[in-house]
Amino acid sequence: MHWHRLSDTLAADMLALCLGSLASLWLLRSGRVKQYAGGGEFRGRRIYVIVAAILASIGLIAGLVFGILAIAFGLQSSTGQFHAYASAQMLAATGSVFAALGFWATWRGLEVPDAVKPA
């Protein structure tokens, strides 16, 4: 009908998480990643994660509201179809942001050793 289905995007998120996890496992086992030994975390990262999580939460709520509106208007009407499409798009984008934040969270406290960093 329009672009990708919600299931297409969520399946792509899962595939990206699986491949990212395999790459992370390879990096860890090959010694290219180690525990972070420095001081406190960079504050900007924490702010970025909080803002992204808030925006994704707003997207989740908007997607649910659009879904409820689609049901209320009926999926046979053009208005209901628009709301169903908007709901799927919002939920797909929200799923992608949460998948990226979830993967990023698994890297907390890790760093690339200086010997491996490019010159």
N, C-alpha and C positions, 0 to 999 in steps of 0.2 A: 504494500500500500504506500508507505512512505520510504523509510530507510531501513535500518536494522530493527529487528525485534528485540524486546527486552532480554529474552533468553540468549540471543546472539551475543549481546554485550556482556552479560554475566558469565557466559561460557568463556569468552575471551579473557575476562578478568581471572577466572579460575586457571586457565591455561597459562597466563602470564605469571600468576603466583606460583604455579608448579615449576615452570622453567626458571623463575627467579630463585626459588628455593634450591633447585638442583645446582644452579650456578653458585649460590652462596655456600652450599655444602662443598663443592669443589674448591672454592677459594679458601674455605676454612681448613680443609684437609691438606691442601698444598702449601699452607703456611702463609698465604697472601693476606690473611686477616688475623688480627689478634685483639685481645682485650685492651680497651682504652685505659692507659695508666695515668692520664693527666688529671687535672682538677675538675671543676664543675663543668657542666654542659654549657654550650653556647646558648644564650638566652633567646636569640633570634629564632633558632630552630623550634624551641618550645612555643613561642608566639605563633609561628607558622602552623604548627600542628593544631594548636587550639583554634585558630581562625579557620583552618581547613575543616576541622571537625564540626565547628559551628555552622559553617556554610553547607556542609554535607547534611547536617541534621535539618537545616531549613529546607534543603532539597528533598529530603525524605518526607517531611511534613507536607510540602507542596505536592509531591507526587501522590501521596495518599489523598489529599484534598481533591486533586484533579481526578483521581480514580473514583472517589465518591460522587463527584459531579457527573462523571461519565455514566455511572449507573443511574443517577437521578434523572438525567436527560434522556436516557435510553440510547443504547448503542446503534440503533437504527437511524437516529437523527444525525445530521452533520455536526451539530454542536456536541452531541455525545461522543461522536467519533473523534472530534478534535480534542476533547478532554481526555479520552482514552489514549490518544497519541501523545499528548503532553505529559500524562501520567507516566507512560512507559519511558519517555525520554528523560524525565526527571529522576525516575527510579534507577535507570541505567547509569546516568551520570553519577548519582549518589553511590551506587554500588562500586563504580570505578574509583571514586575518591576514597571510600572506606577500604577497598582492597589495597590501594597504594599506601594508605596510612598504616594498615595492618602489616604490610610487608616492611615498611620503614621501621615500625616498632620492633621487629625482630632483629634489627641491626643496632639497637641501642647498646651503647657501651663497647662497640667494636670500632676498629680503625684499621687503615692500611699502613703497615710498617714503612718507615722511611726508605728502607733498602728496596722496597718494591715500587714505590712511587716513581712515575716518570720524571726525568730530569727537566 
